[in-house]
Amino acid sequence: MGSKGEIFPPKEIREKLGLRPRTRIKYEVKEGRLVVEAIPTLQEVMKETPAVETTVDEFKKFRKELSKKLES
């Protein structure tokens, strides 16, 4: 750890995680451990297969039903 609290992961770890200069990362503390994760770019997310497929009409219908439930 640097004098100002910076963390410097070794090159081997950076390469395994695909961390490059200007990669956005998030830090989280879980069960007393520091978890570091890369935040994917929009381009990377768009390349992934969607977890759920829906049409615009189905989405609008679902959103309307959800809004009604929340108003009740």
N, CA, C and O atoms as a Maestro MAE file, in Angstrom:
{
 s_m_m2io_version
 :::
 2.0.0
}

f_m_ct {
 s_m_title
 :::
 protein
 m_atom[288] {
  # First column is atom index #
  i_m_mmod_type
  r_m_x_coord
  r_m_y_coord
  r_m_z_coord
  i_m_residue_number
  s_m_chain_name
  s_m_pdb_residue_name
  s_m_pdb_atom_name
  i_m_atomic_number
  :::
  1 25 0.862 -1.170 0.000 1 A "MET " " N  " 7
  2 3 0.000 0.000 0.000 1 A "MET " " CA " 6
  3 2 0.900 1.221 0.000 1 A "MET " " C  " 6
  4 15 1.925 1.251 0.681 1 A "MET " " O  " 8
  5 25 0.508 2.233 -0.773 2 A "GLY " " N  " 7
  6 3 1.292 3.452 -0.842 2 A "GLY " " CA " 6
  7 2 1.115 4.324 0.384 2 A "GLY " " C  " 6
  8 15 0.251 4.074 1.225 2 A "GLY " " O  " 8
  9 25 1.941 5.343 0.472 3 A "SER " " N  " 7
  10 3 1.923 6.233 1.633 3 A "SER " " CA " 6
  11 2 0.607 7.013 1.764 3 A "SER " " C  " 6
  12 15 0.267 7.479 2.852 3 A "SER " " O  " 8
  13 25 -0.126 7.154 0.663 4 A "LYS " " N  " 7
  14 3 -1.400 7.877 0.691 4 A "LYS " " CA " 6
  15 2 -2.596 6.918 0.694 4 A "LYS " " C  " 6
  16 15 -3.735 7.337 0.487 4 A "LYS " " O  " 8
  17 25 -2.324 5.620 0.934 5 A "GLY " " N  " 7
  18 3 -3.400 4.639 0.989 5 A "GLY " " CA " 6
  19 2 -3.735 4.018 -0.358 5 A "GLY " " C  " 6
  20 15 -4.716 3.284 -0.464 5 A "GLY " " O  " 8
  21 25 -2.941 4.296 -1.394 6 A "GLU " " N  " 7
  22 3 -3.207 3.708 -2.700 6 A "GLU " " CA " 6
  23 2 -2.917 2.209 -2.656 6 A "GLU " " C  " 6
  24 15 -2.044 1.746 -1.923 6 A "GLU " " O  " 8
  25 25 -3.664 1.480 -3.450 7 A "ILE " " N  " 7
  26 3 -3.462 0.043 -3.537 7 A "ILE " " CA " 6
  27 2 -2.899 -0.259 -4.924 7 A "ILE " " C  " 6
  28 15 -3.410 0.232 -5.931 7 A "ILE " " O  " 8
  29 25 -1.852 -1.063 -4.969 8 A "PHE " " N  " 7
  30 3 -1.193 -1.393 -6.220 8 A "PHE " " CA " 6
  31 2 -1.214 -2.907 -6.436 8 A "PHE " " C  " 6
  32 15 -0.316 -3.605 -5.966 8 A "PHE " " O  " 8
  33 25 -2.232 -3.427 -7.146 9 A "PRO " " N  " 7
  34 3 -2.269 -4.868 -7.383 9 A "PRO " " CA " 6
  35 2 -1.088 -5.286 -8.273 9 A "PRO " " C  " 6
  36 15 -0.719 -4.558 -9.195 9 A "PRO " " O  " 8
  37 25 -0.508 -6.436 -8.001 10 A "PRO " " N  " 7
  38 3 0.587 -6.922 -8.834 10 A "PRO " " CA " 6
  39 2 0.134 -7.126 -10.287 10 A "PRO " " C  " 6
  40 15 -1.048 -7.341 -10.558 10 A "PRO " " O  " 8
  41 25 1.086 -7.054 -11.200 11 A "LYS " " N  " 7
  42 3 0.802 -7.175 -12.632 11 A "LYS " " CA " 6
  43 2 0.035 -8.455 -12.948 11 A "LYS " " C  " 6
  44 15 -0.900 -8.435 -13.747 11 A "LYS " " O  " 8
  45 25 0.423 -9.562 -12.328 12 A "GLU " " N  " 7
  46 3 -0.232 -10.854 -12.579 12 A "GLU " " CA " 6
  47 2 -1.734 -10.772 -12.279 12 A "GLU " " C  " 6
  48 15 -2.551 -11.289 -13.041 12 A "GLU " " O  " 8
  49 25 -2.086 -10.139 -11.193 13 A "ILE " " N  " 7
  50 3 -3.500 -10.001 -10.808 13 A "ILE " " CA " 6
  51 2 -4.214 -9.058 -11.769 13 A "ILE " " C  " 6
  52 15 -5.332 -9.343 -12.198 13 A "ILE " " O  " 8
  53 25 -3.581 -7.940 -12.111 14 A "ARG " " N  " 7
  54 3 -4.193 -6.997 -13.068 14 A "ARG " " CA " 6
  55 2 -4.482 -7.687 -14.391 14 A "ARG " " C  " 6
  56 15 -5.539 -7.478 -14.987 14 A "ARG " " O  " 8
  57 25 -3.553 -8.501 -14.848 15 A "GLU " " N  " 7
  58 3 -3.743 -9.202 -16.118 15 A "GLU " " CA " 6
  59 2 -4.872 -10.225 -16.023 15 A "GLU " " C  " 6
  60 15 -5.683 -10.330 -16.943 15 A "GLU " " O  " 8
  61 25 -4.938 -10.978 -14.930 16 A "LYS " " N  " 7
  62 3 -6.009 -11.973 -14.752 16 A "LYS " " CA " 6
  63 2 -7.383 -11.317 -14.760 16 A "LYS " " C  " 6
  64 15 -8.343 -11.878 -15.287 16 A "LYS " " O  " 8
  65 25 -7.471 -10.127 -14.172 17 A "LEU " " N  " 7
  66 3 -8.749 -9.422 -14.068 17 A "LEU " " CA " 6
  67 2 -9.018 -8.513 -15.258 17 A "LEU " " C  " 6
  68 15 -10.098 -7.929 -15.360 17 A "LEU " " O  " 8
  69 25 -8.055 -8.386 -16.154 18 A "GLY " " N  " 7
  70 3 -8.237 -7.506 -17.309 18 A "GLY " " CA " 6
  71 2 -8.225 -6.038 -16.928 18 A "GLY " " C  " 6
  72 15 -8.850 -5.219 -17.601 18 A "GLY " " O  " 8
  73 25 -7.518 -5.691 -15.854 19 A "LEU " " N  " 7
  74 3 -7.455 -4.293 -15.417 19 A "LEU " " CA " 6
  75 2 -6.360 -3.570 -16.199 19 A "LEU " " C  " 6
  76 15 -5.188 -3.944 -16.155 19 A "LEU " " O  " 8
  77 25 -6.769 -2.534 -16.907 20 A "ARG " " N  " 7
  78 3 -5.846 -1.725 -17.691 20 A "ARG " " CA " 6
  79 2 -5.943 -0.287 -17.214 20 A "ARG " " C  " 6
  80 15 -6.864 0.061 -16.475 20 A "ARG " " O  " 8
  81 25 -5.000 0.554 -17.630 21 A "PRO " " N  " 7
  82 3 -5.119 1.967 -17.249 21 A "PRO " " CA " 6
  83 2 -6.503 2.512 -17.635 21 A "PRO " " C  " 6
  84 15 -7.021 2.219 -18.713 21 A "PRO " " O  " 8
  85 25 -7.067 3.283 -16.762 22 A "ARG " " N  " 7
  86 3 -8.382 3.926 -16.911 22 A "ARG " " CA " 6
  87 2 -9.559 2.953 -16.831 22 A "ARG " " C  " 6
  88 15 -10.692 3.342 -17.117 22 A "ARG " " O  " 8
  89 25 -9.313 1.684 -16.444 23 A "THR " " N  " 7
  90 3 -10.423 0.759 -16.196 23 A "THR " " CA " 6
  91 2 -11.136 1.252 -14.947 23 A "THR " " C  " 6
  92 15 -10.506 1.517 -13.923 23 A "THR " " O  " 8
  93 25 -12.450 1.372 -15.041 24 A "ARG " " N  " 7
  94 3 -13.230 1.781 -13.865 24 A "ARG " " CA " 6
  95 2 -13.434 0.556 -12.993 24 A "ARG " " C  " 6
  96 15 -13.745 -0.527 -13.487 24 A "ARG " " O  " 8
  97 25 -13.257 0.738 -11.693 25 A "ILE " " N  " 7
  98 3 -13.412 -0.378 -10.763 25 A "ILE " " CA " 6
  99 2 -14.279 0.041 -9.589 25 A "ILE " " C  " 6
  100 15 -14.418 1.225 -9.280 25 A "ILE " " O  " 8
  101 25 -14.857 -0.964 -8.943 26 A "LYS " " N  " 7
  102 3 -15.622 -0.673 -7.725 26 A "LYS " " CA " 6
  103 2 -15.016 -1.474 -6.590 26 A "LYS " " C  " 6
  104 15 -14.523 -2.587 -6.774 26 A "LYS " " O  " 8
  105 25 -15.069 -0.878 -5.423 27 A "TYR " " N  " 7
  106 3 -14.557 -1.503 -4.202 27 A "TYR " " CA " 6
  107 2 -15.733 -1.815 -3.304 27 A "TYR " " C  " 6
  108 15 -16.668 -1.021 -3.193 27 A "TYR " " O  " 8
  109 25 -15.687 -2.976 -2.662 28 A "GLU " " N  " 7
  110 3 -16.748 -3.377 -1.754 28 A "GLU " " CA " 6
  111 2 -16.112 -4.152 -0.602 28 A "GLU " " C  " 6
  112 15 -15.132 -4.871 -0.796 28 A "GLU " " O  " 8
  113 25 -16.666 -4.004 0.579 29 A "VAL " " N  " 7
  114 3 -16.200 -4.777 1.723 29 A "VAL " " CA " 6
  115 2 -17.246 -5.850 2.000 29 A "VAL " " C  " 6
  116 15 -18.407 -5.548 2.275 29 A "VAL " " O  " 8
  117 25 -16.813 -7.118 1.921 30 A "LYS " " N  " 7
  118 3 -17.709 -8.254 2.173 30 A "LYS " " CA " 6
  119 2 -17.049 -9.158 3.194 30 A "LYS " " C  " 6
  120 15 -15.952 -9.672 2.975 30 A "LYS " " O  " 8
  121 25 -17.726 -9.344 4.306 31 A "GLU " " N  " 7
  122 3 -17.245 -10.226 5.367 31 A "GLU " " CA " 6
  123 2 -15.795 -9.914 5.740 31 A "GLU " " C  " 6
  124 15 -14.973 -10.816 5.898 31 A "GLU " " O  " 8
  125 25 -15.499 -8.627 5.875 32 A "GLY " " N  " 7
  126 3 -14.167 -8.206 6.297 32 A "GLY " " CA " 6
  127 2 -13.099 -8.291 5.223 32 A "GLY " " C  " 6
  128 15 -11.911 -8.167 5.521 32 A "GLY " " O  " 8
  129 25 -13.502 -8.502 3.979 33 A "ARG " " N  " 7
  130 3 -12.544 -8.590 2.871 33 A "ARG " " CA " 6
  131 2 -12.827 -7.489 1.861 33 A "ARG " " C  " 6
  132 15 -13.975 -7.096 1.651 33 A "ARG " " O  " 8
  133 25 -11.765 -6.999 1.244 34 A "LEU " " N  " 7
  134 3 -11.905 -6.003 0.187 34 A "LEU " " CA " 6
  135 2 -12.096 -6.731 -1.130 34 A "LEU " " C  " 6
  136 15 -11.267 -7.555 -1.516 34 A "LEU " " O  " 8
  137 25 -13.196 -6.426 -1.826 35 A "VAL " " N  " 7
  138 3 -13.490 -7.026 -3.124 35 A "VAL " " CA " 6
  139 2 -13.362 -5.919 -4.167 35 A "VAL " " C  " 6
  140 15 -13.984 -4.863 -4.051 35 A "VAL " " O  " 8
  141 25 -12.553 -6.177 -5.178 36 A "VAL " " N  " 7
  142 3 -12.326 -5.210 -6.255 36 A "VAL " " CA " 6
  143 2 -12.846 -5.822 -7.546 36 A "VAL " " C  " 6
  144 15 -12.452 -6.929 -7.915 36 A "VAL " " O  " 8
  145 25 -13.735 -5.103 -8.239 37 A "GLU " " N  " 7
  146 3 -14.305 -5.600 -9.491 37 A "GLU " " CA " 6
  147 2 -14.211 -4.542 -10.565 37 A "GLU " " C  " 6
  148 15 -14.419 -3.356 -10.308 37 A "GLU " " O  " 8
  149 25 -13.895 -4.980 -11.771 38 A "ALA " " N  " 7
  150 3 -13.897 -4.066 -12.914 38 A "ALA " " CA " 6
  151 2 -15.349 -3.768 -13.290 38 A "ALA " " C  " 6
  152 15 -16.197 -4.660 -13.258 38 A "ALA " " O  " 8
  153 25 -15.627 -2.537 -13.638 39 A "ILE " " N  " 7
  154 3 -16.952 -2.151 -14.118 39 A "ILE " " CA " 6
  155 2 -16.903 -2.236 -15.639 39 A "ILE " " C  " 6
  156 15 -16.115 -1.529 -16.267 39 A "ILE " " O  " 8
  157 25 -17.728 -3.087 -16.242 40 A "PRO " " N  " 7
  158 3 -17.659 -3.238 -17.701 40 A "PRO " " CA " 6
  159 2 -18.098 -1.962 -18.416 40 A "PRO " " C  " 6
  160 15 -18.923 -1.199 -17.912 40 A "PRO " " O  " 8
  161 25 -17.531 -1.752 -19.598 41 A "THR " " N  " 7
  162 3 -17.945 -0.618 -20.426 41 A "THR " " CA " 6
  163 2 -19.285 -0.952 -21.071 41 A "THR " " C  " 6
  164 15 -19.696 -2.112 -21.087 41 A "THR " " O  " 8
  165 25 -19.954 0.044 -21.594 42 A "LEU " " N  " 7
  166 3 -21.226 -0.177 -22.282 42 A "LEU " " CA " 6
  167 2 -21.020 -1.105 -23.475 42 A "LEU " " C  " 6
  168 15 -21.859 -1.963 -23.748 42 A "LEU " " O  " 8
  169 25 -19.917 -0.937 -24.180 43 A "GLN " " N  " 7
  170 3 -19.620 -1.791 -25.338 43 A "GLN " " CA " 6
  171 2 -19.494 -3.258 -24.913 43 A "GLN " " C  " 6
  172 15 -19.977 -4.150 -25.611 43 A "GLN " " O  " 8
  173 25 -18.846 -3.508 -23.771 44 A "GLU " " N  " 7
  174 3 -18.705 -4.872 -23.278 44 A "GLU " " CA " 6
  175 2 -20.051 -5.463 -22.891 44 A "GLU " " C  " 6
  176 15 -20.321 -6.633 -23.164 44 A "GLU " " O  " 8
  177 25 -20.886 -4.668 -22.263 45 A "VAL " " N  " 7
  178 3 -22.212 -5.131 -21.852 45 A "VAL " " CA " 6
  179 2 -23.070 -5.452 -23.076 45 A "VAL " " C  " 6
  180 15 -23.802 -6.441 -23.083 45 A "VAL " " O  " 8
  181 25 -22.977 -4.623 -24.098 46 A "MET " " N  " 7
  182 3 -23.791 -4.825 -25.304 46 A "MET " " CA " 6
  183 2 -23.390 -6.092 -26.059 46 A "MET " " C  " 6
  184 15 -24.203 -6.638 -26.805 46 A "MET " " O  " 8
  185 25 -22.170 -6.568 -25.884 47 A "LYS " " N  " 7
  186 3 -21.715 -7.795 -26.553 47 A "LYS " " CA " 6
  187 2 -22.258 -9.051 -25.884 47 A "LYS " " C  " 6
  188 15 -22.300 -10.115 -26.501 47 A "LYS " " O  " 8
  189 25 -22.676 -8.932 -24.617 48 A "GLU " " N  " 7
  190 3 -23.169 -10.083 -23.865 48 A "GLU " " CA " 6
  191 2 -24.548 -10.509 -24.347 48 A "GLU " " C  " 6
  192 15 -25.338 -9.693 -24.822 48 A "GLU " " O  " 8
  193 25 -24.822 -11.802 -24.216 49 A "THR " " N  " 7
  194 3 -26.153 -12.317 -24.527 49 A "THR " " CA " 6
  195 2 -27.111 -11.830 -23.455 49 A "THR " " C  " 6
  196 15 -26.812 -11.954 -22.267 49 A "THR " " O  " 8
  197 25 -28.267 -11.273 -23.844 50 A "PRO " " N  " 7
  198 3 -29.220 -10.789 -22.839 50 A "PRO " " CA " 6
  199 2 -29.688 -11.897 -21.914 50 A "PRO " " C  " 6
  200 15 -29.916 -13.026 -22.350 50 A "PRO " " O  " 8
  201 25 -29.831 -11.576 -20.647 51 A "ALA " " N  " 7
  202 3 -30.319 -12.549 -19.664 51 A "ALA " " CA " 6
  203 2 -31.813 -12.796 -19.863 51 A "ALA " " C  " 6
  204 15 -32.310 -13.887 -19.584 51 A "ALA " " O  " 8
  205 25 -32.518 -11.787 -20.344 52 A "VAL " " N  " 7
  206 3 -33.965 -11.872 -20.554 52 A "VAL " " CA " 6
  207 2 -34.276 -11.208 -21.881 52 A "VAL " " C  " 6
  208 15 -33.706 -10.172 -22.221 52 A "VAL " " O  " 8
  209 25 -35.184 -11.815 -22.623 53 A "GLU " " N  " 7
  210 3 -35.618 -11.196 -23.872 53 A "GLU " " CA " 6
  211 2 -37.069 -10.771 -23.718 53 A "GLU " " C  " 6
  212 15 -37.897 -11.517 -23.196 53 A "GLU " " O  " 8
  213 25 -37.365 -9.563 -24.180 54 A "THR " " N  " 7
  214 3 -38.724 -9.043 -24.097 54 A "THR " " CA " 6
  215 2 -38.928 -8.043 -25.224 54 A "THR " " C  " 6
  216 15 -37.968 -7.502 -25.771 54 A "THR " " O  " 8
  217 25 -40.167 -7.809 -25.558 55 A "THR " " N  " 7
  218 3 -40.473 -6.796 -26.564 55 A "THR " " CA " 6
  219 2 -40.736 -5.473 -25.848 55 A "THR " " C  " 6
  220 15 -40.932 -5.436 -24.633 55 A "THR " " O  " 8
  221 25 -40.736 -4.405 -26.610 56 A "VAL " " N  " 7
  222 3 -41.024 -3.090 -26.033 56 A "VAL " " CA " 6
  223 2 -42.432 -3.079 -25.454 56 A "VAL " " C  " 6
  224 15 -42.657 -2.533 -24.374 56 A "VAL " " O  " 8
  225 25 -43.378 -3.677 -26.167 57 A "ASP " " N  " 7
  226 3 -44.764 -3.707 -25.679 57 A "ASP " " CA " 6
  227 2 -44.878 -4.482 -24.366 57 A "ASP " " C  " 6
  228 15 -45.582 -4.052 -23.453 57 A "ASP " " O  " 8
  229 25 -44.186 -5.625 -24.266 58 A "GLU " " N  " 7
  230 3 -44.203 -6.405 -23.024 58 A "GLU " " CA " 6
  231 2 -43.599 -5.601 -21.878 58 A "GLU " " C  " 6
  232 15 -44.103 -5.630 -20.755 58 A "GLU " " O  " 8
  233 25 -42.515 -4.882 -22.171 59 A "PHE " " N  " 7
  234 3 -41.866 -4.062 -21.142 59 A "PHE " " CA " 6
  235 2 -42.805 -2.962 -20.662 59 A "PHE " " C  " 6
  236 15 -42.927 -2.732 -19.459 59 A "PHE " " O  " 8
  237 25 -43.464 -2.286 -21.587 60 A "LYS " " N  " 7
  238 3 -44.393 -1.208 -21.222 60 A "LYS " " CA " 6
  239 2 -45.538 -1.740 -20.369 60 A "LYS " " C  " 6
  240 15 -45.944 -1.108 -19.394 60 A "LYS " " O  " 8
  241 25 -46.059 -2.917 -20.750 61 A "LYS " " N  " 7
  242 3 -47.146 -3.527 -19.989 61 A "LYS " " CA " 6
  243 2 -46.678 -3.858 -18.570 61 A "LYS " " C  " 6
  244 15 -47.377 -3.569 -17.600 61 A "LYS " " O  " 8
  245 25 -45.517 -4.454 -18.456 62 A "PHE " " N  " 7
  246 3 -44.963 -4.802 -17.147 62 A "PHE " " CA " 6
  247 2 -44.759 -3.547 -16.302 62 A "PHE " " C  " 6
  248 15 -45.090 -3.539 -15.116 62 A "PHE " " O  " 8
  249 25 -44.220 -2.496 -16.900 63 A "ARG " " N  " 7
  250 3 -43.972 -1.249 -16.174 63 A "ARG " " CA " 6
  251 2 -45.274 -0.637 -15.669 63 A "ARG " " C  " 6
  252 15 -45.336 -0.131 -14.549 63 A "ARG " " O  " 8
  253 25 -46.317 -0.686 -16.504 64 A "LYS " " N  " 7
  254 3 -47.632 -0.154 -16.101 64 A "LYS " " CA " 6
  255 2 -48.184 -0.938 -14.910 64 A "LYS " " C  " 6
  256 15 -48.669 -0.353 -13.942 64 A "LYS " " O  " 8
  257 25 -48.105 -2.282 -14.993 65 A "GLU " " N  " 7
  258 3 -48.602 -3.128 -13.896 65 A "GLU " " CA " 6
  259 2 -47.823 -2.881 -12.614 65 A "GLU " " C  " 6
  260 15 -48.409 -2.826 -11.533 65 A "GLU " " O  " 8
  261 25 -46.522 -2.735 -12.722 66 A "LEU " " N  " 7
  262 3 -45.696 -2.480 -11.564 66 A "LEU " " CA " 6
  263 2 -46.038 -1.132 -10.939 66 A "LEU " " C  " 6
  264 15 -46.103 -1.015 -9.715 66 A "LEU " " O  " 8
  265 25 -46.256 -0.118 -11.765 67 A "SER " " N  " 7
  266 3 -46.625 1.203 -11.256 67 A "SER " " CA " 6
  267 2 -47.951 1.134 -10.491 67 A "SER " " C  " 6
  268 15 -48.097 1.763 -9.442 67 A "SER " " O  " 8
  269 25 -48.906 0.379 -11.010 68 A "LYS " " N  " 7
  270 3 -50.205 0.245 -10.347 68 A "LYS " " CA " 6
  271 2 -50.034 -0.414 -8.982 68 A "LYS " " C  " 6
  272 15 -50.648 0.010 -8.003 68 A "LYS " " O  " 8
  273 25 -49.198 -1.451 -8.917 69 A "LYS " " N  " 7
  274 3 -48.956 -2.144 -7.642 69 A "LYS " " CA " 6
  275 2 -48.312 -1.202 -6.631 69 A "LYS " " C  " 6
  276 15 -48.650 -1.229 -5.447 69 A "LYS " " O  " 8
  277 25 -47.403 -0.388 -7.091 70 A "LEU " " N  " 7
  278 3 -46.701 0.516 -6.183 70 A "LEU " " CA " 6
  279 2 -47.603 1.629 -5.673 70 A "LEU " " C  " 6
  280 15 -47.405 2.130 -4.567 70 A "LEU " " O  " 8
  281 25 -48.599 2.023 -6.474 71 A "GLU " " N  " 7
  282 3 -49.528 3.080 -6.068 71 A "GLU " " CA " 6
  283 2 -50.542 2.570 -5.042 71 A "GLU " " C  " 6
  284 15 -51.110 3.363 -4.292 71 A "GLU " " O  " 8
  285 25 -50.774 1.260 -5.003 72 A "SER " " N  " 7
  286 3 -51.774 0.684 -4.091 72 A "SER " " CA " 6
  287 2 -51.281 0.699 -2.669 72 A "SER " " C  " 6
  288 15 -51.990 0.254 -1.766 72 A "SER " " O  " 8
  :::
 }
 m_bond[287] {
  # First column is bond index #
  i_m_from
  i_m_to
  i_m_order
  :::
  1 1 2 1
  2 2 3 1
  3 3 4 2
  4 3 5 1
  5 5 6 1
  6 6 7 1
  7 7 8 2
  8 7 9 1
  9 9 10 1
  10 10 11 1
  11 11 12 2
  12 11 13 1
  13 13 14 1
  14 14 15 1
  15 15 16 2
  16 15 17 1
  17 17 18 1
  18 18 19 1
  19 19 20 2
  20 19 21 1
  21 21 22 1
  22 22 23 1
  23 23 24 2
  24 23 25 1
  25 25 26 1
  26 26 27 1
  27 27 28 2
  28 27 29 1
  29 29 30 1
  30 30 31 1
  31 31 32 2
  32 31 33 1
  33 33 34 1
  34 34 35 1
  35 35 36 2
  36 35 37 1
  37 37 38 1
  38 38 39 1
  39 39 40 2
  40 39 41 1
  41 41 42 1
  42 42 43 1
  43 43 44 2
  44 43 45 1
  45 45 46 1
  46 46 47 1
  47 47 48 2
  48 47 49 1
  49 49 50 1
  50 50 51 1
  51 51 52 2
  52 51 53 1
  53 53 54 1
  54 54 55 1
  55 55 56 2
  56 55 57 1
  57 57 58 1
  58 58 59 1
  59 59 60 2
  60 59 61 1
  61 61 62 1
  62 62 63 1
  63 63 64 2
  64 63 65 1
  65 65 66 1
  66 66 67 1
  67 67 68 2
  68 67 69 1
  69 69 70 1
  70 70 71 1
  71 71 72 2
  72 71 73 1
  73 73 74 1
  74 74 75 1
  75 75 76 2
  76 75 77 1
  77 77 78 1
  78 78 79 1
  79 79 80 2
  80 79 81 1
  81 81 82 1
  82 82 83 1
  83 83 84 2
  84 83 85 1
  85 85 86 1
  86 86 87 1
  87 87 88 2
  88 87 89 1
  89 89 90 1
  90 90 91 1
  91 91 92 2
  92 91 93 1
  93 93 94 1
  94 94 95 1
  95 95 96 2
  96 95 97 1
  97 97 98 1
  98 98 99 1
  99 99 100 2
  100 99 101 1
  101 101 102 1
  102 102 103 1
  103 103 104 2
  104 103 105 1
  105 105 106 1
  106 106 107 1
  107 107 108 2
  108 107 109 1
  109 109 110 1
  110 110 111 1
  111 111 112 2
  112 111 113 1
  113 113 114 1
  114 114 115 1
  115 115 116 2
  116 115 117 1
  117 117 118 1
  118 118 119 1
  119 119 120 2
  120 119 121 1
  121 121 122 1
  122 122 123 1
  123 123 124 2
  124 123 125 1
  125 125 126 1
  126 126 127 1
  127 127 128 2
  128 127 129 1
  129 129 130 1
  130 130 131 1
  131 131 132 2
  132 131 133 1
  133 133 134 1
  134 134 135 1
  135 135 136 2
  136 135 137 1
  137 137 138 1
  138 138 139 1
  139 139 140 2
  140 139 141 1
  141 141 142 1
  142 142 143 1
  143 143 144 2
  144 143 145 1
  145 145 146 1
  146 146 147 1
  147 147 148 2
  148 147 149 1
  149 149 150 1
  150 150 151 1
  151 151 152 2
  152 151 153 1
  153 153 154 1
  154 154 155 1
  155 155 156 2
  156 155 157 1
  157 157 158 1
  158 158 159 1
  159 159 160 2
  160 159 161 1
  161 161 162 1
  162 162 163 1
  163 163 164 2
  164 163 165 1
  165 165 166 1
  166 166 167 1
  167 167 168 2
  168 167 169 1
  169 169 170 1
  170 170 171 1
  171 171 172 2
  172 171 173 1
  173 173 174 1
  174 174 175 1
  175 175 176 2
  176 175 177 1
  177 177 178 1
  178 178 179 1
  179 179 180 2
  180 179 181 1
  181 181 182 1
  182 182 183 1
  183 183 184 2
  184 183 185 1
  185 185 186 1
  186 186 187 1
  187 187 188 2
  188 187 189 1
  189 189 190 1
  190 190 191 1
  191 191 192 2
  192 191 193 1
  193 193 194 1
  194 194 195 1
  195 195 196 2
  196 195 197 1
  197 197 198 1
  198 198 199 1
  199 199 200 2
  200 199 201 1
  201 201 202 1
  202 202 203 1
  203 203 204 2
  204 203 205 1
  205 205 206 1
  206 206 207 1
  207 207 208 2
  208 207 209 1
  209 209 210 1
  210 210 211 1
  211 211 212 2
  212 211 213 1
  213 213 214 1
  214 214 215 1
  215 215 216 2
  216 215 217 1
  217 217 218 1
  218 218 219 1
  219 219 220 2
  220 219 221 1
  221 221 222 1
  222 222 223 1
  223 223 224 2
  224 223 225 1
  225 225 226 1
  226 226 227 1
  227 227 228 2
  228 227 229 1
  229 229 230 1
  230 230 231 1
  231 231 232 2
  232 231 233 1
  233 233 234 1
  234 234 235 1
  235 235 236 2
  236 235 237 1
  237 237 238 1
  238 238 239 1
  239 239 240 2
  240 239 241 1
  241 241 242 1
  242 242 243 1
  243 243 244 2
  244 243 245 1
  245 245 246 1
  246 246 247 1
  247 247 248 2
  248 247 249 1
  249 249 250 1
  250 250 251 1
  251 251 252 2
  252 251 253 1
  253 253 254 1
  254 254 255 1
  255 255 256 2
  256 255 257 1
  257 257 258 1
  258 258 259 1
  259 259 260 2
  260 259 261 1
  261 261 262 1
  262 262 263 1
  263 263 264 2
  264 263 265 1
  265 265 266 1
  266 266 267 1
  267 267 268 2
  268 267 269 1
  269 269 270 1
  270 270 271 1
  271 271 272 2
  272 271 273 1
  273 273 274 1
  274 274 275 1
  275 275 276 2
  276 275 277 1
  277 277 278 1
  278 278 279 1
  279 279 280 2
  280 279 281 1
  281 281 282 1
  282 282 283 1
  283 283 284 2
  284 283 285 1
  285 285 286 1
  286 286 287 1
  287 287 288 2
  :::
 }
}
